[in-house]
Amino acid sequence: MTPTEKNTIFIKQQAAALGFDHCGIARAVQLDDDARRLEQWLHKGMHGTMRYMENYFDKRIDPRKLVDDAQSVITLLLNYYPEQEQRPDAPRIAKYAYGQDYHEVIRAKLNTLLLRMQETIGAVHGRGFVDSAPVLERSWAQRSGLGWIGKNGNLIHKQAGSFFFIATLITDLPLEYDSPAGDYCGNCTRCLDACPTGALVQPGVVDGSRCISYYTIELKEMLIPDTMQGRFEQWMFGCDTCQDVCPWNRFSKPHSTPEFRPIPEILNFSTREWETLTEDAFREIFRHSPLKRTKFRGIQRNLKFIS
């Protein structure tokens, strides 16, 4: 067994030991096709007010500009599919936000993985990223064999569906590389047909400026356009519609990460309890929750819009 093969096996074993469900590895190269698609997407204004998407374009498409002498892009998936559901009459919250903020949970795991690599392999340089840096994580996941980008824009794993967080570790360590995954959406259009706001403008292309997740999380303005009135289907924070209708998610299984156990209030709060929640109580209950991203006033805005 060569050192490269040995290091690859070690990294995948450690990823599993840290609780990651899947690990794939791709060669660090410039993503030319993705660059063209991203440029077109931005030119059409599909990022709405998310101006940060325009920044660091060169780094988004080339991991070697994020890590000097980058050789490999390690992609890791962490399941967040919950065993429990919200009460049916409550304002709806995307499943990824049921528990603790995934940024905090995954960042700690990535740091530990890199440390173990350095302790065992030697002078390894790398950086971990969790949905908060200029990395096209879904493209890297596809290139590393972990799934394909579905018509709803989400990464879909053939044996496990799409309810996964995606993390990326870029390193200067050469490794064995996995083969890209094929596309298995076929002729299915359930996600395209089900999107409440028509944000899925064509297979694999999401108009972010029309997505419920954009309006309920990313939009910082206090007024949601009247054209969206009555189209949110009670989604107060995020939206899972395009994933809920996806046939591949019949393979989803409940996660085993303690930090992602649902906050009781998310499962049990009625509409009335959400409406009467004070800002101090919100900050206390959701201090480690993804809900803090939209802040208390954002939740109140969303509640009024869907009521």
C-alpha positions as CSV (number, residue, x, y, z in Angstrom):
1,M,0.0,0.0,0.0
2,T,1.4,3.4,-1.0
3,P,1.5,6.3,1.5
4,T,-1.1,8.1,-0.5
5,E,-3.5,5.1,-0.3
6,K,-2.7,4.8,3.4
7,N,-3.4,8.4,4.1
8,T,-6.7,8.3,2.2
9,I,-7.9,5.3,4.2
10,F,-6.9,7.0,7.4
11,I,-8.8,10.2,6.6
12,K,-12.0,8.4,5.7
13,Q,-11.7,6.3,8.9
14,Q,-11.3,9.4,11.0
15,A,-14.2,11.1,9.3
16,A,-16.4,8.2,10.2
17,A,-15.1,8.2,13.8
18,L,-16.0,11.8,14.1
19,G,-19.6,11.1,13.1
20,F,-19.6,12.1,9.4
21,D,-21.8,9.9,7.4
22,H,-20.0,10.0,4.1
23,C,-16.6,11.2,2.9
24,G,-15.3,11.7,-0.7
25,I,-12.2,13.2,-2.2
26,A,-11.5,15.1,-5.4
27,R,-8.5,16.7,-7.0
28,A,-8.1,20.4,-6.3
29,V,-8.6,22.1,-9.7
30,Q,-10.3,25.2,-11.1
31,L,-14.0,24.6,-11.8
32,D,-14.4,26.1,-15.2
33,D,-17.9,24.9,-15.9
34,D,-19.1,26.0,-12.5
35,A,-17.5,29.4,-13.1
36,R,-19.6,29.9,-16.2
37,R,-22.8,28.9,-14.5
38,L,-22.1,31.1,-11.4
39,E,-21.4,34.0,-13.6
40,Q,-24.7,33.6,-15.5
41,W,-26.6,33.1,-12.3
42,L,-25.2,36.3,-10.8
43,H,-25.7,38.3,-14.1
44,K,-29.4,37.4,-13.9
45,G,-29.7,38.7,-10.4
46,M,-30.8,35.4,-8.9
47,H,-28.9,36.1,-5.7
48,G,-31.3,38.9,-4.8
49,T,-29.8,41.1,-2.1
50,M,-27.2,38.5,-1.2
51,R,-24.4,40.7,-2.5
52,Y,-21.8,38.6,-0.7
53,M,-22.3,36.0,-3.5
54,E,-20.5,38.5,-5.9
55,N,-17.4,38.5,-3.7
56,Y,-14.3,36.4,-4.1
57,F,-15.4,34.9,-7.5
58,D,-11.9,33.6,-8.2
59,K,-11.7,31.8,-4.9
60,R,-15.1,30.2,-5.3
61,I,-14.0,28.5,-8.5
62,D,-10.5,27.6,-7.5
63,P,-9.6,26.0,-4.1
64,R,-5.9,26.7,-4.8
65,K,-6.6,30.3,-4.1
66,L,-8.0,29.4,-0.7
67,V,-5.1,27.1,0.4
68,D,-1.6,27.4,-1.0
69,D,-0.5,24.4,-3.0
70,A,-3.9,22.7,-2.5
71,Q,-3.9,19.2,-3.9
72,S,-7.2,17.7,-2.5
73,V,-10.7,18.7,-1.6
74,I,-12.2,16.5,1.0
75,T,-16.0,16.6,1.2
76,L,-18.0,15.3,4.2
77,L,-21.7,14.8,4.7
78,L,-23.5,14.9,8.0
79,N,-27.1,13.8,8.2
80,Y,-29.6,16.1,9.9
81,Y,-32.9,14.3,9.1
82,P,-35.0,14.4,12.3
83,E,-36.9,11.6,13.9
84,Q,-39.5,13.9,15.3
85,E,-41.8,16.4,13.6
86,Q,-43.3,19.7,14.5
87,R,-46.9,19.9,15.7
88,P,-49.0,20.2,12.5
89,D,-50.6,23.5,13.3
90,A,-47.3,25.4,14.0
91,P,-45.4,27.8,11.8
92,R,-43.1,25.6,9.8
93,I,-39.3,25.5,10.3
94,A,-36.8,23.8,7.9
95,K,-35.5,20.5,9.4
96,Y,-31.9,21.7,9.3
97,A,-32.7,24.3,12.0
98,Y,-34.3,22.0,14.5
99,G,-31.2,21.6,16.7
100,Q,-27.9,23.4,17.4
101,D,-26.3,25.6,14.8
102,Y,-24.5,23.2,12.4
103,H,-21.7,25.7,11.8
104,E,-20.6,25.3,15.4
105,V,-20.9,21.5,15.4
106,I,-19.2,20.8,12.1
107,R,-16.4,23.4,12.5
108,A,-15.3,21.6,15.6
109,K,-15.3,18.2,13.8
110,L,-13.3,19.7,10.9
111,N,-10.7,21.1,13.2
112,T,-10.3,17.8,15.0
113,L,-10.0,15.9,11.7
114,L,-7.3,18.3,10.5
115,L,-5.4,18.0,13.8
116,R,-5.5,14.2,13.6
117,M,-4.2,14.3,10.1
118,Q,-1.3,16.5,11.2
119,E,-0.5,14.3,14.2
120,T,-0.5,11.1,12.2
121,I,0.6,12.1,8.7
122,G,2.8,15.1,9.4
123,A,3.1,18.7,8.1
124,V,-0.4,18.9,6.5
125,H,-1.8,22.3,5.7
126,G,-5.5,22.8,5.2
127,R,-8.6,24.8,5.9
128,G,-12.1,23.7,6.7
129,F,-15.3,25.4,5.4
130,V,-18.9,25.1,6.5
131,D,-21.3,27.0,4.3
132,S,-19.8,30.3,5.2
133,A,-17.0,30.8,2.8
134,P,-16.5,31.0,-1.0
135,V,-16.6,27.3,-1.7
136,L,-18.9,25.5,-4.2
137,E,-19.5,22.6,-1.8
138,R,-22.2,20.8,-3.8
139,S,-20.0,20.7,-6.9
140,W,-17.1,19.3,-4.9
141,A,-19.4,16.7,-3.4
142,Q,-20.5,15.6,-6.8
143,R,-17.0,15.5,-8.1
144,S,-16.0,13.3,-5.1
145,G,-18.7,10.8,-5.8
146,L,-21.1,11.6,-2.9
147,G,-24.1,12.3,-5.1
148,W,-25.5,14.5,-7.8
149,I,-27.0,18.0,-7.9
150,G,-30.7,17.4,-8.3
151,K,-33.3,19.4,-10.1
152,N,-34.0,21.2,-6.8
153,G,-30.3,22.3,-6.6
154,N,-29.6,20.0,-3.6
155,L,-27.0,17.3,-3.5
156,I,-28.7,13.9,-3.5
157,H,-27.0,10.8,-2.3
158,K,-28.3,7.6,-4.0
159,Q,-28.6,5.6,-0.8
160,A,-29.5,8.4,1.7
161,G,-31.3,11.3,0.1
162,S,-30.5,15.0,0.5
163,F,-31.0,15.9,4.2
164,F,-27.3,16.4,4.8
165,F,-25.0,19.3,5.7
166,I,-21.9,19.5,3.5
167,A,-18.5,20.4,4.8
168,T,-15.3,20.9,2.9
169,L,-11.6,20.4,3.9
170,I,-9.1,21.7,1.4
171,T,-5.6,20.4,1.9
172,D,-2.1,20.4,0.3
173,L,-2.0,16.6,0.8
174,P,-2.2,14.4,-2.4
175,L,-4.7,11.6,-1.9
176,E,-6.6,9.0,-3.8
177,Y,-9.5,10.5,-5.7
178,D,-13.1,9.2,-6.0
179,S,-15.0,9.2,-9.3
180,P,-17.8,11.7,-9.9
181,A,-21.3,10.5,-9.3
182,G,-23.9,10.1,-12.0
183,D,-27.3,11.9,-12.2
184,Y,-30.4,9.8,-11.3
185,C,-33.2,12.3,-11.3
186,G,-34.4,11.0,-14.6
187,N,-37.7,12.4,-15.9
188,C,-39.0,13.3,-12.4
189,T,-40.1,16.9,-11.9
190,R,-41.8,16.6,-8.5
191,C,-39.6,19.3,-7.0
192,L,-40.1,21.7,-9.9
193,D,-43.9,21.2,-9.7
194,A,-44.1,21.6,-5.9
195,C,-42.0,24.7,-5.4
196,P,-44.5,27.2,-3.8
197,T,-43.0,30.3,-5.3
198,G,-41.6,29.0,-8.6
199,A,-38.0,29.5,-7.5
200,L,-36.9,26.4,-9.4
201,V,-36.8,28.1,-12.8
202,Q,-35.2,25.1,-14.6
203,P,-33.6,21.8,-13.5
204,G,-30.8,22.5,-11.1
205,V,-31.2,26.3,-11.2
206,V,-32.7,28.0,-8.2
207,D,-33.7,31.7,-8.4
208,G,-32.6,32.6,-4.9
209,S,-34.5,35.9,-5.1
210,R,-37.8,33.9,-5.3
211,C,-37.0,31.2,-2.7
212,I,-38.9,31.0,0.6
213,S,-35.6,30.4,2.4
214,Y,-34.3,33.6,0.9
215,Y,-37.2,35.7,2.1
216,T,-37.5,34.2,5.6
217,I,-33.7,34.0,6.3
218,E,-31.5,36.1,4.0
219,L,-33.7,39.1,3.3
220,K,-32.8,41.8,5.8
221,E,-35.5,44.2,4.8
222,M,-38.6,44.3,7.0
223,L,-41.1,44.1,4.1
224,I,-41.6,40.9,2.1
225,P,-43.1,41.7,-1.4
226,D,-46.8,41.5,-1.7
227,T,-46.4,39.2,-4.7
228,M,-45.4,36.5,-2.3
229,Q,-48.5,36.8,-0.2
230,G,-50.3,33.5,0.4
231,R,-47.5,31.4,-1.2
232,F,-45.3,30.5,1.8
233,E,-47.4,27.5,2.9
234,Q,-46.8,28.4,6.6
235,W,-43.0,28.3,6.3
236,M,-41.6,30.7,8.9
237,F,-37.9,29.8,8.6
238,G,-36.6,28.2,5.5
239,C,-38.4,25.7,3.4
240,D,-38.2,21.9,2.8
241,T,-40.8,21.5,0.1
242,C,-38.5,20.5,-2.7
243,Q,-36.8,18.0,-0.5
244,D,-39.9,16.6,1.1
245,V,-41.4,15.7,-2.3
246,C,-38.1,14.1,-3.6
247,P,-38.5,10.3,-4.1
248,W,-34.9,9.8,-3.1
249,N,-35.6,11.0,0.4
250,R,-37.6,7.9,1.1
251,F,-34.2,6.5,2.0
252,S,-33.6,9.2,4.6
253,K,-33.0,7.9,8.1
254,P,-32.9,9.8,11.4
255,H,-29.5,11.3,12.3
256,S,-27.4,10.2,15.3
257,T,-25.8,13.6,16.2
258,P,-26.8,14.6,19.7
259,E,-26.4,18.3,18.9
260,F,-29.1,18.1,16.3
261,R,-31.8,16.9,18.6
262,P,-34.7,19.3,18.2
263,I,-35.1,22.2,20.6
264,P,-38.4,21.3,22.4
265,E,-39.9,24.7,21.6
266,I,-39.4,24.2,17.9
267,L,-41.5,21.0,18.0
268,N,-44.1,22.1,20.5
269,F,-44.7,25.9,20.1
270,S,-48.1,26.9,18.8
271,T,-48.6,29.9,16.6
272,R,-49.8,31.8,19.6
273,E,-46.7,31.0,21.6
274,W,-44.5,32.2,18.7
275,E,-46.5,35.4,18.5
276,T,-46.2,36.1,22.2
277,L,-42.5,35.2,22.5
278,T,-40.4,38.0,23.9
279,E,-37.1,39.0,22.5
280,D,-35.3,38.1,25.7
281,A,-36.9,34.6,25.7
282,F,-36.0,34.2,22.0
283,R,-32.4,35.0,22.6
284,E,-32.2,32.5,25.5
285,I,-34.0,29.6,23.9
286,F,-32.4,30.0,20.5
287,R,-28.9,31.2,21.4
288,H,-27.3,28.2,19.8
289,S,-29.9,27.7,17.0
290,P,-29.8,28.7,13.3
291,L,-32.9,30.8,14.0
292,K,-30.7,33.4,15.5
293,R,-29.5,34.3,11.9
294,T,-32.7,36.0,11.1
295,K,-32.9,37.6,14.6
296,F,-36.1,38.1,16.6
297,R,-37.5,40.8,14.4
298,G,-37.1,38.6,11.4
299,I,-39.1,35.9,13.0
300,Q,-41.8,38.4,13.9
301,R,-41.8,39.7,10.3
302,N,-42.2,36.2,9.0
303,L,-45.0,35.3,11.4
304,K,-47.0,38.3,10.4
305,F,-46.5,37.6,6.7
306,I,-47.8,34.0,6.9
307,S,-50.6,34.7,9.4
